Amino acid sequence: MAKSFTPQARDAARALGAQVAAARRRRRWSTARLAEQAGVSAPTLRKVERGDPSVALGTALDVAVLVGVPLFSSSPSELAVLADSLVDRAALLGERVVPISDQGLDDDF
């Protein structure tokens, strides 16, 4: 059975795919050229550009970087600082999570 994705994940994948396709065309690169640059097959590249959320995250991000689509910030150094900051923040939360009981939870909004 295929994995189902949330509507937001599907929309994000489609948005990234559209940005990749547009950036590739602006550079006048063929799909074959970008696929070769990224080290992926042409069908995988087409999946990225169509916004198929089943494509590996690293593959989609690599392709985006190769054509100049900004990821979370406009510069690689800003992205590295952001990543470090978010990793540090997550580390402050600790490793252990104590689940709460759903019993008696009123989720009728």
C-alpha positions in Angstrom: 0.0 0.0 0.0 1.4 3.4 -1.0 2.0 6.0 1.7 -0.6 8.8 1.8 0.6 12.4 2.4 -1.2 15.3 4.0 -2.6 18.0 1.7 0.1 20.4 3.0 2.9 18.0 2.2 1.5 17.5 -1.3 1.2 21.2 -1.8 4.7 21.8 -0.6 6.1 19.2 -2.9 4.1 20.7 -5.8 5.3 24.2 -5.0 9.0 23.1 -4.8 8.6 21.1 -8.1 7.2 24.1 -9.9 10.1 26.3 -8.6 12.6 23.7 -9.8 10.9 23.3 -13.2 10.8 27.1 -13.7 14.4 27.6 -12.6 15.6 24.8 -14.9 13.9 26.4 -17.8 15.3 29.8 -17.0 18.7 28.3 -17.1 17.8 26.6 -20.4 18.8 23.3 -19.0 17.3 20.1 -20.4 15.8 17.6 -18.0 18.6 15.2 -19.1 21.3 17.7 -18.1 19.8 18.5 -14.7 19.2 14.8 -14.0 22.8 14.1 -14.8 24.0 17.0 -12.6 21.9 15.7 -9.8 22.9 12.1 -10.2 19.3 10.9 -10.7 17.3 9.4 -13.5 15.2 11.5 -15.8 12.0 9.9 -14.5 13.0 10.8 -10.9 13.7 14.4 -12.0 10.3 14.5 -13.7 8.7 13.3 -10.4 10.5 16.2 -8.5 9.2 18.7 -11.1 5.6 17.3 -10.9 5.8 17.6 -7.1 5.6 13.9 -6.3 6.0 13.7 -2.5 7.3 10.1 -2.7 10.7 11.4 -4.0 13.4 11.3 -1.4 13.7 14.6 0.4 17.4 14.8 -0.1 17.0 14.3 -3.8 14.4 17.0 -4.1 16.5 19.5 -2.1 19.6 18.7 -4.1 17.8 19.3 -7.4 16.5 22.6 -6.1 19.9 23.8 -5.0 21.4 22.9 -8.3 19.0 25.2 -10.2 19.3 28.0 -7.6 16.0 27.6 -5.7 16.5 29.2 -2.3 15.9 26.9 0.7 14.5 28.7 3.7 16.9 31.6 3.1 18.7 33.4 0.3 22.2 32.3 1.1 23.9 29.0 2.0 25.6 30.6 5.1 22.2 31.9 6.4 20.8 28.4 5.9 23.7 26.8 7.9 23.2 29.3 10.8 19.4 28.6 10.8 20.0 24.9 10.8 22.4 25.1 13.7 20.0 27.3 15.6 17.1 25.0 15.1 19.2 21.9 16.0 20.3 23.6 19.2 16.7 24.6 20.1 15.5 21.0 19.5 18.3 19.7 21.8 17.0 21.9 24.6 13.7 19.9 24.5 15.4 16.7 25.6 15.2 13.2 24.1 12.6 11.7 26.3 8.9 12.3 25.6 6.3 11.3 28.2 3.1 10.6 26.3 -0.1 12.1 27.7 -3.3 10.1 27.9 -6.1 10.9 25.4 -8.6 9.5 27.9 -10.9 12.2 29.1 -9.5 14.6 26.4 -12.3 16.9 25.1 -11.4 17.5 21.5 -14.9 18.8 20.5 -14.1 22.3 19.3 
